[in-house]
Amino acid sequence: MKRGIKMIQTIYEHYGLRPNEFMSVGKFEGFQYRDILYTIINVKQMEQDELNELYQMSQFLMGQGDRHVATFMPNLNGEMITETETEKFIICRCLAEEKNPNFSPGHELAVFHQKGRLFPYEVEKANRLGQWKSMWEKRLDQMEQFWYGRLRALPNQEMEKRFLETFPYYLGLTENAIQYLVDTEIDDLPRSVDAATICHHRFGQKTWGEDYVYKLPADWVFDHPSRDIAEYIREQYLLTYAVDERHMHQFLSEYEKVNPLSSFSWRLLYARLLFPVHYFEVIEGYYSVQDERQKQKYYEKLEGVLAHSSHYEAFLKRFYQSVGISTSRYHIPELTWIH
């Protein structure tokens, strides 16, 4: 990846490091120097208070012995944030350690959650616990308003037509997810395993790297652990629009060896899978870019989501059964409308 001489010069001036070349570090850019991996993270959209919380989390997890956590690197002035006329960024660094072929995401995630649960400070800006309902409602309301606006405009582009046709179905699915979440919070009681912990915005197969293992604070939020499990399973499903039951069983059993899930956890996990975030992201993505090639990519993604909507319903219908959970034993309600 080419970021240009200007950025190399900026890093040299502020950190005393001169990168030879930039490389991908997940969704970020970075560089390696000797056995240290440096990741450049744009923080223009992040508040200072949230960065402080993420810094505290990274320091805490390092103190808990997690050697793959990337920590904030101060610049030559001793500041965590480096700001120039065009850039506002932090650099996180960690050991460039190759991923073990026996790396188990389920086990690693459970241990990560176990340590994160011990975080002793109050989290405000990065906190998402108990906020799913309000966040989902806000997102739904915004898209519904936008949908009405496009409906009145009578658009002629294929993508817009598809959006207008399909949104009512996904609105219904979202309302079901919200209702399932509300019922869970009314009917079930959280256990100690349901305590908030350090989680990720969207945990997936590549969140902790492909070749190297790294855990970047910029990916973190403070939330219920089922968030990460649900998003990992969703990503696995969306890769092929099918469920690799063996892989899912292995991931969940490795996780549960460390952190057994309560009925409350299973129900939150399911509510999150019901919420069609993959549909929202495609629509929001399409309308947020100007480039026609990128718009075309979002259109193709939407076609994939829509072509497999009945598969997704079947996946949701069979979910508890496919992971070996007895809904009657756990008193977990099943949705009757799913075909």
C-alpha positions in Angstrom: 0.0 0.0 0.0 1.4 3.4 -0.9 0.7 6.2 1.5 3.3 8.6 0.2 6.5 10.3 1.2 4.7 12.9 3.2 3.4 10.4 5.8 6.8 8.8 6.1 8.3 12.2 6.8 5.5 13.0 9.3 6.2 9.8 11.2 9.9 10.5 11.2 9.4 14.0 12.5 7.0 13.0 15.3 8.2 9.5 16.3 11.8 9.3 15.1 10.9 6.2 13.0 11.4 6.0 9.2 9.1 3.3 7.7 10.5 1.6 4.5 7.0 0.7 3.3 3.4 0.6 4.5 1.4 -2.6 4.8 -2.2 -3.5 5.6 -2.9 -4.2 9.3 -6.5 -5.3 9.1 -8.5 -2.3 8.0 -5.7 0.1 9.0 -2.2 0.8 7.6 1.0 0.2 9.3 4.6 -0.8 9.0 7.1 -3.2 10.7 10.4 -2.2 12.1 12.5 -5.1 13.5 10.1 -7.3 15.5 7.6 -4.5 16.3 4.4 -4.0 14.3 3.2 -0.3 14.2 -0.4 0.5 13.2 -1.5 4.0 12.2 -5.0 4.8 13.2 -6.9 7.9 12.0 -8.7 9.4 15.1 -10.4 12.4 13.4 -13.8 11.0 14.4 -12.9 9.9 17.9 -13.3 12.0 21.1 -10.4 12.4 23.5 -12.4 10.8 26.3 -13.0 7.7 24.3 -9.3 7.4 23.4 -8.4 7.7 27.0 -10.7 4.8 27.9 -9.2 2.7 25.1 -5.7 3.6 26.3 -6.7 2.5 29.8 -8.1 -0.8 28.5 -4.9 -1.6 26.5 -2.7 -0.9 29.5 -4.9 -3.0 31.7 -4.9 -6.0 29.3 -1.2 -5.8 29.0 -1.0 -5.9 32.8 -3.2 -9.0 32.6 -0.5 -10.7 30.5 -2.0 -10.4 27.0 1.2 -10.1 24.9 -0.8 -9.5 21.7 -2.4 -6.2 22.8 -1.2 -3.2 20.9 -0.5 -0.2 23.1 -0.5 3.5 22.3 2.9 4.8 21.4 3.7 8.4 22.6 5.3 10.7 20.1 8.5 12.6 20.7 6.6 15.2 22.7 5.1 12.5 24.9 1.6 12.9 23.4 -0.6 10.1 22.3 -2.3 11.9 19.5 -0.3 13.4 16.6 -2.0 16.2 14.7 -0.8 18.0 11.6 -2.7 20.2 9.0 -4.1 17.1 7.3 -3.7 14.2 9.8 -4.9 13.3 13.3 -3.7 9.9 14.2 -2.3 7.6 16.9 0.2 4.8 16.5 -0.3 1.5 18.3 2.5 -1.0 18.6 2.8 -4.6 19.5 5.1 -7.6 18.9 5.1 -8.9 15.4 4.4 -12.5 16.3 3.3 -14.9 13.7 0.0 -16.6 14.3 0.2 -20.2 15.7 -1.3 -22.7 13.3 -3.3 -24.1 16.3 -4.7 -20.6 17.1 -8.3 -21.2 18.4 -10.5 -18.0 18.0 -13.1 -19.4 20.4 -10.7 -20.1 23.2 -8.7 -16.8 22.7 -11.9 -14.8 22.6 -13.1 -16.4 25.9 -9.8 -15.6 27.6 -9.9 -12.1 26.3 -13.4 -11.6 27.6 -12.5 -13.2 31.0 -9.6 -10.6 31.4 -11.7 -7.7 30.1 -14.4 -8.4 32.6 -12.0 -7.5 35.4 -11.5 -4.0 34.0 -11.8 -1.9 37.1 -12.6 1.6 35.7 -15.9 3.1 34.6 -16.4 3.2 30.9 -18.7 5.9 29.5 -17.8 6.8 25.9 -16.9 3.3 24.7 -19.8 1.7 26.6 -22.5 -0.1 24.6 -24.0 -2.2 27.3 -27.8 -1.9 27.5 -27.8 0.4 24.5 -28.6 -2.0 21.7 -32.3 -1.2 21.7 -31.9 2.6 21.5 -29.1 2.3 18.8 -31.1 -0.1 16.7 -34.2 2.0 17.0 -32.3 5.1 16.0 -30.7 3.4 13.0 -34.1 2.0 11.9 -35.8 5.4 12.3 -33.1 7.1 10.2 -33.4 4.6 7.4 -37.2 4.7 7.5 -37.2 8.5 7.1 -34.7 8.2 4.3 -36.8 5.4 2.6 -39.9 7.7 2.7 -37.9 10.4 1.1 -36.6 8.2 -1.7 -40.2 6.8 -2.2 -41.5 10.3 -2.9 -38.6 11.0 -5.3 -39.6 8.0 -7.6 -36.0 6.9 -8.3 -35.2 5.0 -11.5 -31.9 3.4 -10.6 -31.9 -0.4 -9.9 -30.3 -0.1 -6.5 -32.8 2.4 -5.3 -35.7 0.4 -6.7 -34.4 -2.7 -4.8 -34.1 -0.6 -1.6 -37.6 0.6 -1.9 -39.0 -2.9 -2.5 -37.1 -4.7 0.2 -36.9 -2.2 3.1 -40.3 -3.1 4.6 -39.2 -6.7 5.1 -36.0 -5.7 6.9 -37.9 -3.1 8.9 -40.1 -6.0 10.1 -37.0 -8.2 10.9 -35.5 -5.3 12.9 -38.7 -4.8 14.9 -38.6 -8.5 15.7 -35.0 -8.2 16.8 -35.9 -5.3 19.1 -38.9 -7.1 20.5 -36.8 -10.3 21.2 -34.2 -8.2 23.0 -36.8 -6.4 25.1 -38.5 -9.7 26.0 -35.1 -11.2 27.0 -34.4 -8.2 29.3 -37.8 -8.6 30.9 -38.1 -12.4 31.2 -34.5 -13.5 31.9 -31.9 -12.7 34.5 -28.2 -12.0 33.7 -25.7 -14.2 35.5 -22.1 -13.4 36.5 -21.0 -14.6 33.0 -23.1 -11.8 31.6 -21.1 -9.0 33.1 -19.8 -6.4 30.6 -16.3 -6.9 29.2 -14.0 -5.5 26.5 -15.5 -6.4 23.2 -15.2 -5.4 19.5 -17.3 -3.3 17.2 -17.5 -6.2 14.8 -15.4 -9.3 15.8 -14.5 -11.5 12.8 -11.9 -13.9 11.5 -9.4 -11.2 10.6 -10.0 -8.8 13.6 -6.9 -10.2 15.3 -4.8 -10.4 12.1 -4.2 -13.1 9.5 -0.4 -13.6 9.5 0.4 -11.9 12.8 -1.7 -11.7 16.0 -2.6 -8.2 17.1 -5.4 -6.8 19.2 -6.0 -3.1 18.4 -7.7 -0.8 20.9 -9.4 1.1 18.0 -11.6 -2.0 17.5 -12.9 -2.1 21.0 -16.1 -1.2 22.9 -17.4 -2.2 26.3 -20.3 -4.5 26.0 -22.0 -7.9 26.6 -19.7 -10.7 25.4 -22.5 -12.2 23.2 -21.9 -9.2 20.8 -18.5 -10.7 19.7 -19.8 -14.3 19.4 -22.9 -13.2 17.4 -20.8 -11.1 15.0 -18.3 -13.9 14.5 -21.1 -16.3 13.6 -22.8 -13.8 11.3 -19.6 -13.2 9.4 -19.0 -16.9 9.0 -22.5 -17.3 7.6 -22.2 -14.4 5.2 -18.9 -15.6 3.7 -20.7 -18.4 1.9 -24.3 -17.8 2.9 -24.2 -21.2 4.6 -23.4 -22.6 8.0 -20.3 -24.6 8.6 -21.8 -26.4 11.6 -18.6 -28.1 12.5 -16.7 -24.8 12.6 -19.5 -23.1 14.5 -19.6 -26.0 17.1 -15.8 -25.9 17.5 -15.8 -22.1 18.0 -18.6 -22.2 20.6 -17.4 -25.3 22.5 -13.8 -23.8 22.7 -15.4 -20.6 24.0 -17.7 -22.3 26.5 -14.8 -24.4 28.0 -13.7 -21.1 29.5 -17.0 -19.1 29.7 -20.2 -21.2 29.7 -23.1 -19.1 28.2 -26.3 -18.5 30.2 -29.8 -18.5 28.7 -29.6 -14.7 28.8 -26.4 -14.8 26.7 -27.9 -17.2 24.1 -31.0 -14.9 23.8 -28.9 -11.7 23.4 -26.8 -13.5 20.9 -29.9 -14.6 18.9 -31.4 -11.1 19.1 -28.2 -9.7 17.6 -28.3 -12.2 14.7 -31.9 -11.2 14.1 -30.9 -7.6 13.7 -30.0 -7.4 9.9 -26.9 -5.2 10.3 -25.5 -6.6 7.0 -28.5 -5.1 5.1 -28.2 -1.7 6.8 -24.5 -1.5 6.1 -24.9 -2.2 2.4 -27.7 0.5 2.0 -25.8 3.0 4.2 -22.6 2.3 2.3 -24.2 2.8 -1.2 -25.6 6.2 -0.3 -22.4 7.4 1.4 -20.0 7.0 -1.6 -19.8 9.0 -4.8 -17.6 6.7 -6.9 -19.6 4.7 -9.4 -17.5 1.6 -9.1 -18.0 1.5 -5.3 -21.7 2.0 -5.8 -21.7 -1.0 -8.2 -20.0 -3.1 -5.5 -22.6 -2.2 -3.0 -25.3 -3.0 -5.5 -23.8 -6.5 -6.1 -23.5 -7.0 -2.3 -27.2 -6.1 -1.9 -28.1 -8.6 -4.6 -26.2 -11.2 -2.7 -28.0 -10.4 0.6 -31.5 -10.4 -1.1 -30.9 -13.6 -3.1 -30.1 -15.4 0.2 -32.7 -13.8 2.5 -34.7 -17.1 2.7 -31.5 -18.9 3.5 -30.9 -16.4 6.3 -34.4 -17.1 7.7 -33.7 -20.8 7.5 -30.4 -20.3 9.4 -32.2 -18.3 12.1 -35.0 -20.9 12.3 -32.5 -23.7 12.9 -30.0 -21.7 14.9 -30.6 -23.1 18.4 -31.0 -26.6 17.1 -27.8 -26.4 15.0 -25.8 -25.3 18.1 -27.3 -28.0 20.2 -29.3 -25.8 22.6 -32.5 -27.1 24.0 -34.9 -24.2 23.9 -37.3 -25.9 26.3 -34.6 -26.6 28.9 -33.4 -23.1 28.8 -36.9 -21.6 28.5 -35.9 -19.8 25.3 -38.8 -18.6 23.1 -38.6 -19.5 19.4 -40.0 -17.3 16.7 -43.0 -18.8 14.9 -43.1 -16.5 11.9 -39.7 -17.7 10.5 -40.3 -20.1 7.6 
